[in-house]
Amino acid sequence: MPVAAQSLDQLAINSIRFLAVDAIEKAKSGHPGLPMGAAPMAYVLWQKFMQHNPKNPQWFNRDRFVLSAGHGSMLQYALLYLTGYDSVSIEDIKQFRQWGSSTPGHPENFETAGIEVTTGPLGQGIANGVGLALAEAHLAAKFNKPDATLVDHYTYVIVGDGCNMEGISGEAASIAAHWGLGKLIVLYDDNHISIDGSTDVAFTEDVSARFDAYGWHTIHVKDGNTDLAAIEAAIAAAKKVADKPTMIKVTTIIGYGSPNKSNTAGIHGAALGEAEIKLTREYLGWEYAPFELPADAVTHMHEAIANGAKAESAWNATLASYTSKYPTEAADFTSLTSRKLPAGWDSVLPTYTPADSAVASRKHSEICLNKLAAVLPGLIGGSADLTHSNLTEIKTSGDFQKGAYQNRNVHFGVREHAMGAICNGIALHNSGLIPYGATFLIFSDYMRAPIRLSALSKAGSIWVMTHDSVGQGEDGPTHQPIETIASLRAIPNLTVIRPADGNETSGAYKVAIEKANQTDPTLLALSRQNLPNLPGTSIAGVAKGAYTIVDSAGTPDIILIGTGSEVMLCVTAAEKLTTEGKKVRVVSMPSWELFDEQDAAYKESVLPKSVTKRVAVEAACSQGWHRFVGIDGGLVTIDRFGASAPGGVVMEKFGFTVDNVVKTAKEVLG
């Protein structure tokens, strides 16, 4: 069609398309099909519905947008550029997928202002969206008044066929419907193409029927390529449904406008090539050079700047009125959303002496959670159907349910994967909420992706993992983590803490809350079996990662290093070795990551290089421990799967006994 005949809407939509086409062609890498096909729905959403301020991307009451199909990232970068975000310039568009650019291959919230969550692994984004919508619902129930609506925004998500194939999207969609999250609106780019070709080879279900069965409101836009009025009407209708989330299936042609490659897998993940781009420009009547845009389209989409400033100004007036009418609630809201921890919050964490009763660290965790919940109103979370095993209930709160969004106990059901991504969404709402998600440590394998993404995207989630070793006992090897701790320690920016007793569990929560407030995740590995409270342990020691809890007079002959439930074995073994004339130091090492953060002088004070005789004791695999014990050291670890028997028996059979620690130490000493 001739350029002159194109409407302002069409100019804007084609601006989105060709920014994507040109950037991907320049990079010789990327996914042009989705941006070309989804440009109309994205344009209608951003131009006619999205409440956001490009000049203040962190404005609290903005609508949240998630591109769950993150491979189509150029769609989002084009939208950010065209609506006036400073984080994406035309030069950034030209540097798509290049070193140091703000336009990486998949959307990264830590790289580009205006990106709410990191997406890429398919299905994570829609589950993050559930978390964002949960956060909005919780805060609205907590702070809104009949005459003052302070919290009022939507979460919009664009998903593709791949997202709907991944199991996590089903988990998340199921729980979102149960909760009735009416401000969650998902647009499904129904283009019937995946990397292997037509989705008919593997995906023939009726997606709308499935979402209907979950309890969603569903709408079908049959022509998502040109029927802008139908897209607009669908979103408007979705916003009127307050008691359930909405999925709008928008049927599109992938790579719309490309004469030879549209509707094929060839346009899913590869640049069009110069010849096909020329034909596409002719087909869409686009007479502009690469990266050149019609001024009218840019001016039109830049309306978002004035609209956003106006919306934020109106909300600021609402906040001022709210503050006047409800000063206490306003102070609480400001304190929470500014991420200011209350003065002295950590003073509620309990301390213990050896005279206190032995209990499992999961029980100490429950005590900490409830003490903290009383002083940290943003603490919210729960378990994947293991509340009474993980001991994660906030006893002063009810359950977060439809009609009771103000409550803080979240029941995720048996949905570990979705739980992880939902918690990340809550954290990335950036409103001061501190989410925690709990399950057995072994089932962290079911949520590996969101745990990794919490570390990558700086989502301050707290992962509460109980039943942390073969001490789990009778449930057997399927439930006994062996390699799990080592694999979690391998994730950059994730702090893993395995506390030895009550003091160390309190210390672990102090670290976890502080890190969550700094947008970093922490994983706590907690015992099922009872642990004595040991002499020398402390809250402060945990923050160092490793510290001496039993020492010898003078330079030690040997250092015993333990974590979690095995520290008590080291302490008793040291007593036996000392009676035999050995000088023994016991080091509790609850966190490798925190110890690595310490300076060289501190590390030397705990593990002096001159003492090469060392033994590490942990009811987990040996991987990684050699860097602490060296070539002269010994290990009491387990490098095979566990067995079904009472926990104490299993621990004994695998050598986690005082006698075996003493024996290993003597072998090391020679």
Secondary structure, 3 states (H helix, E strand, C coil): CCHHHCCHHHHHHHHHHHHHHHHHHHHCCCCCHHHHHHHHHHHHHHHHCCCCCCCCCCCCCCCEEEECCHHHHHHHHHHHHHCCCCCCCHHHHHCCCCCCCCCCCCCCCCCCCCCCCCCCCCCHHHHHHHHHHHHHHHHHHHHCECCECCCCCCEEEEECHHHHHCHHHHHHHHHHHHHCCCCEEEEEEECCEECCEEHHHCCCCCHHHHHHHHCCEEEEECCCCCCHHHHHHHHHHHHCCCCCCEEEEEECCCCCCCCCCCCCHHHCCCCCCHHHHHHHHHHCCCCCCCCCCCHHHHHHHCHHHHHHHHHHHHHHHHHHHHHHHCHHHHHHHHHHHCCCCCCCHHHHCCCCCCCCCCEEHHHHHHHHHHHHHHHCCCEEEEECCCHHHHCCCCCCCCECECCECCCCEEECCCCHHHHHHHHHHHHHCCCCCEEEEEEEHHHHHHHHHHHHHHHHCCCCCEEEEECCCHHHCCCCHHHCCCCHHHHHHCCCCCEEECCCCHHHHHHHHHHHHHHHHCCCCEEEECCCCEECCCCCCCHHHHHCCCEEEECCCCCCCEEEEECHHHHHHHHHHHHHHHHCCCCEEEEECCCHHHHHCCCHHHHHHHCCCCCCCEEEECCCCCCCCHHHHCCCCEEECCCCCCCCCCHHHHHHHCCCCHHHHHHHHHHHHC
